[in-house]
Amino acid sequence: MDIKGFTYGWDSKRGSCLKEEAFKSQDLLFDTGINWMCLAFSIHQEKFSSTEIYFDYRNSLTDKEIIHTINRAHQRGVKVCLKPVINSRDGVWRALINFPDEDMWGEDKYWDTWFEYYTAFLCHYAEIAADTGCEMFCVGCEMSGTERKEKHWRNTIQEVKKIYNGPLVYNANHGREMEVSWFDAIDYIGTSAYYKVGKKPGDSKENMVTEWEKVAKRLKEVSEYFKKPVIFMEIGVRSAKGCAMMPWDFNHTEFERSEDEQGNFYDSCLEVFSGEDWFKGIFWWDWSTCIYDTMEEAKQDTGFNIHLKKAEEIMKNWYLKL
């Protein structure tokens, strides 16, 4: 497993990545033994049905912050996958961004316009990735409603390749890996691996291993079909009992806090996938831009963060021996 990674930056807002708290959080992350960081951040379109994408000068992360964060990682010997993501400001999940395939005159103008904006958006950040020496670039995340537009995607990827010469990955949603017919145009099959591996609250590592083995069997077939290695571009679980039954829960459903279940999730996943030659690695979700730094705060946290929790030591031990 080449990529021993973690995602950073998702909760960032304009100015947040240049604060001392962010530098401290980054250093704590680097100290875990990661060799890759996925720097993920979002730019918004107004609605799920909007065809235009604009930079928000009030809130969006600046290029200066992105470049500075990349440089800090490189100074610590950590490789970077740059992951710009489109979100919809109306709160609709980006997987539901969608348009009719043609209008009443048989033209594909909605998709043509959206992909024109999306390609320009990607090329801007591909240029930053190229200029800063990012070791990987992600061309999209969970854009399920757009994936059928194969011609548009292939054109977009070609434009990105004119700017950025490094490896490209696309982040499909879990279970949809075979739906991305154009995976052959990029280097890695990425997926948000929020697979249900717990069958009951507080489930054991052994039971989770059994479930991960089923996932691994299917993903190996995907890898063999496309002749591309697989990366978990997102994967994680909150430190709460029952969350391995629904790892995708980002809404902070009220569950009893549990470091054990989160730890079992990490341990079982790494045990199953770390030795697979078709599997490239993991970017865990996610490390906060400004992380808590006391045990008392950690004991109150039921989110995805693993700092000062059992999962952190489990990950460190695995990353040390891989």
C-alpha angles and dihedrals in degrees: 000000000000101000114067094173150154134198119243135179104033094124093046123127130188108301097009098104094058096056124105089242089060093050089051091049092049092050092050088052093049089050091062090076100255117156095193134044124195106212103205127181137154138238118191139228114201099244137002087254096048116118095199130074122201136182114245107221090192099058115004121107111260125236089242091059093047093050092046092051092048091050092050090053092049091049087059093048093253119139119225135223108194111215117184110183133195117224131179116242092213089069096250112139112257090236086073096057100123146145138190112277090234141003126234090282093053094253125138093215098138092056093039091056096044094049091047089059094039093051091050089049092051094044091054092057093038086061090054090048090052095045094049096042098245109184095218139017127206115215098194147348127223094330091157096156091056100044095091090064092088098163092051092048093049091051091049092050091050090054091050091050090057087064107028121044099184131095118301128210134184120208110221122185116259113277094021099081094112091051093070100086093179097059086113088071094065137047106245139034105229125192140177095237099203091145119164104245099155120082097185137016110282093016119182128256090243093057091047091051089056091053093045090053089059090051091048092053092055095043091050087058090051090050092050092047095054095030089229132119120248128238126190096226090180129017134144147108135225120255092252134108112261096020094112084067089059110018090167091069105123094154097085095241108196105264129152111267114256128174089178096065093046090048092049090051092054094042096048094047094050091046093055101040107030095084099043113112093206090056116086101188152270141290105193119212115267155344115187120241089235109028128197113252108199133077090233091059091046090054090057095048120098096169134102095279114112100188111133090002133110092259091061093059091044091053093045092052093049094046090049094057099037 
